[in-house]
Amino acid sequence: MITRIGIVAGEIWHLLERKRQENAALFDLAENIKEPQEIILMSLGWLAREGHVVLERINGGYRFSL
């Protein structure tokens, strides 16, 4: 499970790197990364804990960027 979370974290990081000038919503991540939402959330938590992503609360939702 940890390996899968790490792989998805890498996919998220690469997606956000391609969208460097934008931020992404959870919906955007789910559309581009075909993994269950729980795995995406765990991977985002990993990236956030390591300081690799920025989380912002915008209009009642969260947006993610590098």
MODELLER restraints for C-alpha pairs under 7 A, 6 or more apart:
rsr = mdl.restraints
at = mdl.atoms
rsr.add(forms.Gaussian(group=physical.xy_distance, feature=features.Distance(at['CA:5:A'], at['CA:39:A']), mean=6.13, stdev=0.5))
rsr.add(forms.Gaussian(group=physical.xy_distance, feature=features.Distance(at['CA:5:A'], at['CA:42:A']), mean=6.62, stdev=0.5))
rsr.add(forms.Gaussian(group=physical.xy_distance, feature=features.Distance(at['CA:5:A'], at['CA:43:A']), mean=5.21, stdev=0.5))
rsr.add(forms.Gaussian(group=physical.xy_distance, feature=features.Distance(at['CA:6:A'], at['CA:43:A']), mean=6.56, stdev=0.5))
rsr.add(forms.Gaussian(group=physical.xy_distance, feature=features.Distance(at['CA:8:A'], at['CA:40:A']), mean=6.73, stdev=0.5))
rsr.add(forms.Gaussian(group=physical.xy_distance, feature=features.Distance(at['CA:8:A'], at['CA:43:A']), mean=6.12, stdev=0.5))
rsr.add(forms.Gaussian(group=physical.xy_distance, feature=features.Distance(at['CA:9:A'], at['CA:43:A']), mean=4.65, stdev=0.5))
rsr.add(forms.Gaussian(group=physical.xy_distance, feature=features.Distance(at['CA:9:A'], at['CA:44:A']), mean=6.49, stdev=0.5))
rsr.add(forms.Gaussian(group=physical.xy_distance, feature=features.Distance(at['CA:9:A'], at['CA:47:A']), mean=6.52, stdev=0.5))
rsr.add(forms.Gaussian(group=physical.xy_distance, feature=features.Distance(at['CA:16:A'], at['CA:65:A']), mean=6.00, stdev=0.5))
rsr.add(forms.Gaussian(group=physical.xy_distance, feature=features.Distance(at['CA:16:A'], at['CA:66:A']), mean=6.39, stdev=0.5))
rsr.add(forms.Gaussian(group=physical.xy_distance, feature=features.Distance(at['CA:17:A'], at['CA:66:A']), mean=6.87, stdev=0.5))
rsr.add(forms.Gaussian(group=physical.xy_distance, feature=features.Distance(at['CA:20:A'], at['CA:66:A']), mean=6.94, stdev=0.5))
rsr.add(forms.Gaussian(group=physical.xy_distance, feature=features.Distance(at['CA:23:A'], at['CA:63:A']), mean=5.83, stdev=0.5))
rsr.add(forms.Gaussian(group=physical.xy_distance, feature=features.Distance(at['CA:23:A'], at['CA:64:A']), mean=5.28, stdev=0.5))
rsr.add(forms.Gaussian(group=physical.xy_distance, feature=features.Distance(at['CA:23:A'], at['CA:65:A']), mean=4.72, stdev=0.5))
rsr.add(forms.Gaussian(group=physical.xy_distance, feature=features.Distance(at['CA:24:A'], at['CA:63:A']), mean=5.24, stdev=0.5))
rsr.add(forms.Gaussian(group=physical.xy_distance, feature=features.Distance(at['CA:24:A'], at['CA:64:A']), mean=5.13, stdev=0.5))
rsr.add(forms.Gaussian(group=physical.xy_distance, feature=features.Distance(at['CA:24:A'], at['CA:65:A']), mean=6.50, stdev=0.5))
rsr.add(forms.Gaussian(group=physical.xy_distance, feature=features.Distance(at['CA:25:A'], at['CA:62:A']), mean=6.20, stdev=0.5))
rsr.add(forms.Gaussian(group=physical.xy_distance, feature=features.Distance(at['CA:25:A'], at['CA:63:A']), mean=4.63, stdev=0.5))
rsr.add(forms.Gaussian(group=physical.xy_distance, feature=features.Distance(at['CA:25:A'], at['CA:64:A']), mean=6.27, stdev=0.5))
rsr.add(forms.Gaussian(group=physical.xy_distance, feature=features.Distance(at['CA:30:A'], at['CA:37:A']), mean=6.75, stdev=0.5))
rsr.add(forms.Gaussian(group=physical.xy_distance, feature=features.Distance(at['CA:47:A'], at['CA:53:A']), mean=5.81, stdev=0.5))
rsr.add(forms.Gaussian(group=physical.xy_distance, feature=features.Distance(at['CA:48:A'], at['CA:54:A']), mean=6.80, stdev=0.5))
rsr.add(forms.Gaussian(group=physical.xy_distance, feature=features.Distance(at['CA:52:A'], at['CA:66:A']), mean=6.27, stdev=0.5))
rsr.add(forms.Gaussian(group=physical.xy_distance, feature=features.Distance(at['CA:53:A'], at['CA:64:A']), mean=6.48, stdev=0.5))
rsr.add(forms.Gaussian(group=physical.xy_distance, feature=features.Distance(at['CA:53:A'], at['CA:65:A']), mean=5.57, stdev=0.5))
rsr.add(forms.Gaussian(group=physical.xy_distance, feature=features.Distance(at['CA:53:A'], at['CA:66:A']), mean=4.62, stdev=0.5))
rsr.add(forms.Gaussian(group=physical.xy_distance, feature=features.Distance(at['CA:54:A'], at['CA:64:A']), mean=5.63, stdev=0.5))
rsr.add(forms.Gaussian(group=physical.xy_distance, feature=features.Distance(at['CA:54:A'], at['CA:65:A']), mean=5.25, stdev=0.5))
rsr.add(forms.Gaussian(group=physical.xy_distance, feature=features.Distance(at['CA:54:A'], at['CA:66:A']), mean=5.79, stdev=0.5))
rsr.add(forms.Gaussian(group=physical.xy_distance, feature=features.Distance(at['CA:55:A'], at['CA:62:A']), mean=6.46, stdev=0.5))
rsr.add(forms.Gaussian(group=physical.xy_distance, feature=features.Distance(at['CA:55:A'], at['CA:63:A']), mean=5.75, stdev=0.5))
rsr.add(forms.Gaussian(group=physical.xy_distance, feature=features.Distance(at['CA:55:A'], at['CA:64:A']), mean=4.85, stdev=0.5))
rsr.add(forms.Gaussian(group=physical.xy_distance, feature=features.Distance(at['CA:55:A'], at['CA:65:A']), mean=6.83, stdev=0.5))
rsr.add(forms.Gaussian(group=physical.xy_distance, feature=features.Distance(at['CA:56:A'], at['CA:62:A']), mean=5.49, stdev=0.5))
rsr.add(forms.Gaussian(group=physical.xy_distance, feature=features.Distance(at['CA:56:A'], at['CA:63:A']), mean=5.22, stdev=0.5))
rsr.add(forms.Gaussian(group=physical.xy_distance, feature=features.Distance(at['CA:56:A'], at['CA:64:A']), mean=6.53, stdev=0.5))
rsr.add(forms.Gaussian(group=physical.xy_distance, feature=features.Distance(at['CA:57:A'], at['CA:63:A']), mean=6.35, stdev=0.5))
